[in-house]
Amino acid sequence: MTTLSIVNASLADGRVLDVVVEGEEVVALGPGAGSGIGDTVDAAGGLLLPAFIDTHVHLDKVLIRDQLVEHDGTLQGAIDSIHAAKRGYDVQDVRRRARALIESSVLTGTTRLRSHVDIDTIGGLVPLEGVLAAAADCASIAEVQVVAFPQEGILRDPGAADLMVAAMEHGATVVGGMPHWESDEEGQREHVRFCFELAARFDADIDMHVDETDDGSVRTLAMVVEETRRSGWSHRVTVGHVCALSAADDDYAERVIAGCARAGITVVSNPGTNLVLQGRGDRGLVRRGTTRVQELMAAGVPVAFGQDCVQDGFYPFGRGDLLEVALISAHAAHLTTVAEQHAVLAGVTSVPAKAWRLGPTYGIQVGARADLQLYAAATWPEALRLQDPPRQVWFRGRLVGQTTVSRRLVTP
């Protein structure tokens, strides 16, 4: 069994110590714990973090922007623009693109990705097959969890319900949803009920797109909160985007945020995509497009941050870099104090780990799986500010990524 000692490493809490890894597991940590043990990496005071977890990405859609016609920049426009491309998907193309993004993510410090995959009558199960193939290709460098995601709705897309069942039978492990996309309130409620019933059938966690709109009158988050309570699915539900919450009245927002806290619901904000998509109809003071991040955190609701999209119809930018996502999140949600910056770090590490229910197997602690990343910067605020990629990335105790950054000022 290979032993690795990472010595003189700075942790995010300010401690400087050694971390000893045997095989896939952290077995010791403390000042001097790695002295003379196994293969040694001198961190030289650099910041050692657990690897990032991207709990909201769409691997089936990445890197298709060049295939799409330009559109009006709205969510509706993006969904419509992808239809033609989705009809033409083949498994190997999805596999190739998904694999490219997984590899890019690993090089920037992410070794776990939860991918929503479109399940609908347009693409059938082709996107699922392609992402599962890419996940298998990359199993030695990253872990991919697949969400069956009904992008086109359940009632609005007859046949999608059966495809969702088939997706769960063929490798998806999390039930997704998008209730606000249904035509009316009763359809939204039925969509939510279907997703929870499917999750119960497969004993699966739930991760739904909820209220991804700047229309404050849309209230499917309250439906999800109520169904979580009724079904006993507390601490097994994640909701992404929740943009409408920022436009809703304060009384409703306070009630539904308190409900999320009681139900143990995790909220994932995807500020990169939502800053681009939301507020398109505004003039002058344009809404930021993100949810009420600070109010959610203050109420004890776990808040994570995700990449969401990479060069697709929704978002023309991105590269699977959660350090970049963390910086965008800090800007969008006004998270600027040192404590708030550390809340951003939690949003790409410990919060998604809890949403995945990883328990003590995640983090820099004895018994945790050795998914780690090492930065030249000595502190998290400095790493966040400088945006240099990690020097080294480990997955299951094995080195899987290495980046060298060299800068030299040339003077006449």
C-alpha distance (Angstrom), angle and dihedral (degrees) to the residues before:
residue distance angle dihedral
M1 . . .
T2 3.82 . .
T3 3.79 117.8 .
L4 3.82 121.4 -154.3
S5 3.79 126.2 -170.9
I6 3.79 119.6 -164.6
V7 3.80 103.7 -166.7
N8 3.81 133.1 -167.9
A9 3.80 92.7 17.5
S10 3.80 123.8 161.8
L11 3.80 115.7 -139.6
A12 3.78 124.3 -150.7
D13 3.82 90.5 -105.0
G14 3.82 91.2 59.1
R15 3.80 99.9 -102.7
V16 3.80 118.4 134.5
L17 3.80 113.5 -149.8
D18 3.79 148.4 126.7
V19 3.80 124.8 -90.5
V20 3.81 119.6 -153.3
V21 3.80 120.7 -158.4
E22 3.79 126.5 -168.8
G23 3.76 114.4 -170.1
E24 3.81 105.7 -43.4
E25 3.81 98.5 -20.4
V26 3.79 139.6 81.6
V27 3.80 104.0 -123.3
A28 3.81 103.9 172.1
L29 3.77 141.7 9.0
G30 3.76 134.9 178.6
P31 3.81 141.9 94.3
G32 3.80 107.5 -45.1
A33 3.81 93.9 -0.3
G34 3.79 92.6 128.1
S35 3.78 99.2 44.7
G36 3.81 109.3 139.6
I37 3.81 93.9 -13.1
G38 3.80 121.2 132.7
D39 3.79 124.7 -54.7
T40 3.79 108.4 -8.4
V41 3.80 130.2 -145.3
D42 3.80 114.3 -171.7
A43 3.79 106.7 -145.2
A44 3.83 89.0 -169.4
G45 3.80 90.2 -148.0
G46 3.79 93.7 -48.7
L47 3.79 121.6 147.6
L48 3.80 116.0 -91.5
L49 3.80 114.4 -161.4
P50 3.76 135.0 171.9
A51 3.79 109.1 -101.2
F52 3.79 114.7 -88.1
I53 3.81 122.8 -102.2
D54 3.80 117.5 -144.2
T55 3.76 102.6 -156.1
H56 3.82 96.1 178.6
V57 3.80 122.5 44.5
H58 3.83 135.4 125.6
L59 3.80 106.4 -137.3
D60 3.80 94.0 174.0
K61 3.81 92.3 61.5
V62 3.81 102.3 41.2
L63 3.80 122.0 121.7
I64 3.81 98.2 11.7
R65 3.81 99.1 111.0
D66 3.80 93.4 106.2
Q67 3.81 90.1 58.0
L68 3.81 94.5 55.5
V69 3.79 133.5 85.9
E70 3.78 115.5 -120.1
H71 3.79 115.1 -97.0
D72 3.80 140.7 -175.7
G73 3.81 95.1 -81.4
T74 3.81 95.8 -114.1
L75 3.80 127.6 123.1
Q76 3.82 90.1 -108.5
G77 3.77 91.2 49.5
A78 3.79 91.9 49.7
I79 3.81 93.9 49.4
D80 3.80 91.9 47.8
S81 3.80 92.8 47.2
I82 3.80 91.7 56.2
H83 3.82 95.9 52.6
A84 3.80 95.9 85.7
A85 3.81 92.6 46.0
K86 3.80 91.6 47.7
R87 3.81 91.9 52.4
G88 3.79 88.1 56.1
Y89 3.80 97.9 46.6
D90 3.76 118.2 126.7
V91 3.78 124.6 -167.6
Q92 3.79 96.0 -113.3
D93 3.81 93.6 51.1
V94 3.81 92.1 50.5
R95 3.80 88.7 45.9
R96 3.81 93.0 51.8
R97 3.80 95.1 47.9
A98 3.81 94.6 43.7
R99 3.79 90.9 48.9
A100 3.81 91.2 51.5
L101 3.81 91.1 54.4
I102 3.81 93.8 45.4
E103 3.81 89.5 52.9
S104 3.81 91.6 47.3
S105 3.80 90.2 49.7
V106 3.81 92.7 51.3
L107 3.81 91.8 52.5
T108 3.81 88.6 54.9
G109 3.80 94.4 49.3
T110 3.82 106.6 -89.1
T111 3.81 117.8 124.3
R112 3.81 99.9 162.6
L113 3.81 123.3 56.0
R114 3.81 129.4 178.5
S115 3.79 105.9 -156.0
H116 3.77 124.6 -163.3
V117 3.82 108.1 -147.2
D118 3.79 123.1 -162.6
I119 3.79 112.7 -110.9
D120 3.79 110.2 -174.3
T121 3.79 143.9 116.2
I122 3.80 92.0 -91.6
G123 3.79 98.9 63.8
G124 3.80 99.6 13.2
L125 3.80 111.5 -163.3
V126 3.81 95.5 -33.8
P127 3.84 94.0 102.4
L128 3.81 89.8 50.0
E129 3.79 93.1 49.8
G130 3.80 91.5 49.3
V131 3.81 95.2 49.0
L132 3.80 92.7 45.5
A133 3.81 89.1 51.7
A134 3.81 91.0 50.3
A135 3.81 90.3 48.1
A136 3.80 89.6 53.5
D137 3.81 90.9 47.6
C138 3.80 90.3 53.3
A139 3.80 99.3 39.3
S140 3.81 90.9 114.9
I141 3.83 92.9 58.5
A142 3.81 106.5 28.7
E143 3.79 145.9 10.9
V144 3.81 118.6 -124.3
Q145 3.79 124.2 -163.5
V146 3.82 115.8 -164.1
V147 3.81 125.9 -142.5
A148 3.82 119.1 -161.1
F149 3.81 100.0 -132.2
P150 3.85 122.6 -169.9
Q151 3.82 96.3 -153.6
E152 3.82 92.9 173.3
G153 3.81 95.3 46.5
I154 3.80 131.8 -106.2
L155 3.80 103.2 -105.2
R156 3.81 92.9 30.6
D157 3.81 90.6 54.3
P158 3.83 108.9 48.9
G159 3.78 107.9 -151.1
A160 3.81 94.7 31.1
A161 3.81 92.4 101.7
D162 3.80 91.9 59.9
L163 3.81 90.5 45.5
M164 3.81 90.0 52.2
V165 3.81 89.6 56.0
A166 3.80 90.3 47.5
A167 3.81 90.8 49.4
M168 3.80 91.3 54.4
E169 3.79 89.4 48.8
H170 3.81 92.2 50.1
G171 3.80 102.9 50.2
A172 3.80 113.0 -62.0
T173 3.80 109.5 123.5
V174 3.83 103.1 -175.5
V175 3.82 127.6 57.1
G176 3.78 115.3 -129.5
G177 3.77 131.8 -169.4
M178 3.79 145.7 176.8
P179 3.81 106.6 -158.6
H180 3.80 97.9 167.4
W181 3.82 88.5 65.4
E182 3.81 92.5 69.5
S183 3.80 119.5 100.8
D184 3.80 100.7 -112.2
E185 3.79 143.4 5.3
E186 3.81 94.8 -90.9
G187 3.79 89.5 51.6
Q188 3.78 89.6 50.5
R189 3.80 91.5 51.9
E190 3.80 91.6 48.0
H191 3.81 90.0 49.8
V192 3.81 90.7 53.6
R193 3.81 92.1 46.7
F194 3.80 91.4 50.4
C195 3.80 92.6 51.7
F196 3.80 93.5 50.5
E197 3.81 92.1 46.2
L198 3.81 90.1 50.6
A199 3.79 90.5 49.0
A200 3.80 90.8 51.1
R201 3.81 90.7 49.1
F202 3.82 91.7 55.1
D203 3.83 97.7 29.2
A204 3.80 87.1 -122.0
D205 3.78 134.6 152.9
I206 3.81 119.2 -114.3
D207 3.81 128.0 -125.9
M208 3.80 112.9 175.0
H209 3.80 135.7 178.4
V210 3.79 102.2 -124.3
D211 3.81 130.0 -169.5
E212 3.79 96.7 -21.0
T213 3.78 91.6 175.1
D214 3.80 138.5 90.9
D215 3.83 90.0 -127.3
G216 3.80 103.9 111.9
S217 3.80 92.7 -161.3
V218 3.82 92.2 69.6
R219 3.81 107.4 100.4
T220 3.81 110.2 175.1
L221 3.81 90.7 126.7
A222 3.81 88.2 71.5
M223 3.82 88.7 52.0
V224 3.80 90.9 53.1
V225 3.81 92.0 47.9
E226 3.79 91.5 51.4
E227 3.82 93.8 46.1
T228 3.81 90.5 48.6
R229 3.80 89.3 55.8
R230 3.80 94.6 43.1
S231 3.80 95.2 47.9
G232 3.80 97.1 42.9
W233 3.82 91.8 -121.2
S234 3.82 95.2 135.8
H235 3.81 115.3 153.9
R236 3.82 89.6 14.7
V237 3.80 99.0 83.5
T238 3.79 130.2 87.4
V239 3.79 124.8 -177.6
G240 3.79 123.3 -161.9
H241 3.81 131.9 -150.2
V242 3.88 100.7 -5.5
C243 3.82 88.2 -177.7
A244 3.82 94.9 156.1
L245 3.79 89.5 66.6
S246 3.81 89.8 74.7
A247 3.80 91.2 55.6
A248 3.82 95.5 43.4
D249 3.81 123.1 97.1
D250 3.78 116.2 -87.1
D251 3.81 96.2 -115.5
Y252 3.80 92.4 57.3
A253 3.80 91.6 42.7
E254 3.79 92.7 53.4
R255 3.82 92.6 48.2
V256 3.79 96.2 47.7
I257 3.80 93.3 43.3
A258 3.80 89.2 53.4
G259 3.80 88.2 49.3
C260 3.80 91.0 52.7
A261 3.80 89.8 51.5
R262 3.81 92.9 50.5
A263 3.80 92.2 47.5
G264 3.80 94.9 47.5
I265 3.80 91.9 -122.1
T266 3.81 116.9 167.7
V267 3.81 117.7 -141.4
V268 3.80 120.0 -150.3
S269 3.79 116.4 -158.3
N270 3.80 117.3 -160.2
P271 3.80 101.3 -169.2
G272 3.79 98.3 169.6
T273 3.79 94.3 62.0
N274 3.79 96.1 34.4
L275 3.80 95.0 50.1
V276 3.80 85.8 57.3
L277 3.82 99.0 42.3
Q278 3.80 106.8 35.7
G279 3.80 128.6 72.3
R280 3.80 92.4 29.5
G281 3.78 91.0 139.9
D282 3.81 94.8 49.3
R283 3.78 124.8 103.4
G284 3.78 127.2 -159.6
L285 3.79 103.3 -7.0
V286 3.82 101.0 39.8
R287 3.80 117.1 -162.2
R288 3.79 115.3 -114.7
G289 3.80 94.9 -127.8
T290 3.81 96.9 -134.0
T291 3.77 129.7 112.6
R292 3.83 126.5 -107.4
V293 3.79 93.8 -76.9
Q294 3.80 99.1 166.7
E295 3.81 94.1 44.6
L296 3.80 91.2 49.3
M297 3.80 91.6 49.9
A298 3.80 92.1 46.8
A299 3.81 89.8 53.6
G300 3.80 91.7 52.6
V301 3.81 96.6 -104.9
P302 3.83 110.9 146.4
V303 3.83 108.9 -118.4
A304 3.79 122.7 -163.1
F305 3.81 130.7 -179.7
G306 3.80 125.8 -136.8
Q307 3.79 140.1 -169.9
D308 3.82 91.3 -132.2
C309 3.80 99.8 175.0
V310 3.80 138.2 23.9
Q311 3.80 121.5 -166.5
D312 3.79 96.1 -32.4
G313 3.78 135.6 119.8
F314 3.79 92.3 -72.1
Y315 3.80 101.1 45.2
P316 3.82 127.3 16.9
F317 3.81 94.6 -163.3
G318 3.83 137.9 55.5
R319 3.79 135.8 87.5
G320 3.79 105.1 -155.3
D321 3.81 91.8 -87.8
L322 3.81 111.5 145.8
L323 3.80 91.3 -173.8
E324 3.79 86.7 64.2
V325 3.81 90.5 43.9
A326 3.81 89.3 51.9
L327 3.80 91.1 53.6
I328 3.82 92.7 47.9
S329 3.81 88.8 48.2
A330 3.80 92.0 51.9
H331 3.80 89.8 52.7
A332 3.80 96.4 44.4
A333 3.82 95.9 46.2
H334 3.83 97.6 37.5
L335 3.81 92.1 -116.8
T336 3.79 101.0 159.4
T337 3.82 111.6 131.8
V338 3.79 117.3 92.2
A339 3.81 90.2 -107.0
E340 3.81 91.0 49.4
Q341 3.79 91.3 48.9
H342 3.78 88.5 54.4
A343 3.81 88.4 50.8
V344 3.81 86.2 57.4
L345 3.82 89.0 52.6
A346 3.80 89.6 51.6
G347 3.81 87.3 51.8
V348 3.81 91.4 64.7
T349 3.83 97.6 34.7
S350 3.82 125.5 22.2
V351 3.82 98.6 20.2
P352 3.82 95.6 55.1
A353 3.82 88.2 41.6
K354 3.80 88.6 59.9
A355 3.80 91.0 46.0
W356 3.82 87.1 55.0
R357 3.83 87.4 47.0
L358 3.80 91.5 -127.8
G359 3.81 94.5 152.0
P360 3.81 117.5 -177.2
T361 3.81 92.8 -12.0
Y362 3.82 90.5 82.5
G363 3.79 130.2 68.9
I364 3.78 137.4 30.8
Q365 3.78 99.9 -52.6
V366 3.78 137.7 105.9
G367 3.78 109.8 -76.8
A368 3.80 95.5 23.9
R369 3.76 121.6 124.3
A370 3.80 109.4 -100.8
D371 3.80 99.7 -112.5
L372 3.80 100.0 144.1
Q373 3.79 143.7 153.5
L374 3.80 130.7 -159.4
Y375 3.81 126.3 -150.9
A376 3.79 130.8 -166.9
A377 3.83 89.3 -134.1
A378 3.81 113.1 87.4
T379 3.83 98.8 -142.2
W380 3.77 137.9 38.5
P381 3.84 95.1 -118.8
E382 3.80 88.6 52.8
A383 3.80 93.3 47.9
L384 3.81 89.5 47.9
R385 3.80 91.9 49.8
L386 3.79 98.4 44.6
Q387 3.83 96.6 42.2
D388 3.81 93.9 -154.3
P389 3.83 111.5 155.5
P390 3.80 120.4 -111.7
R391 3.80 115.6 -81.4
Q392 3.78 91.8 -137.5
V393 3.79 137.0 9.3
W394 3.82 125.9 -161.7
F395 3.81 127.7 -163.1
R396 3.79 118.2 -169.4
G397 3.79 88.2 -12.4
R398 3.82 94.0 -54.9
L399 3.80 124.3 114.1
V400 3.83 105.8 -114.1
G401 3.79 103.4 160.6
Q402 3.77 137.4 33.1
T403 3.81 129.7 175.4
T404 3.77 129.5 -178.2
V405 3.79 118.7 -158.0
S406 3.78 115.2 -164.8
R407 3.79 124.9 -178.4
R408 3.77 128.5 175.9
L409 3.77 127.7 177.2
V410 3.78 109.5 -137.5
T411 3.79 114.7 -154.5
P412 3.82 126.7 -171.7
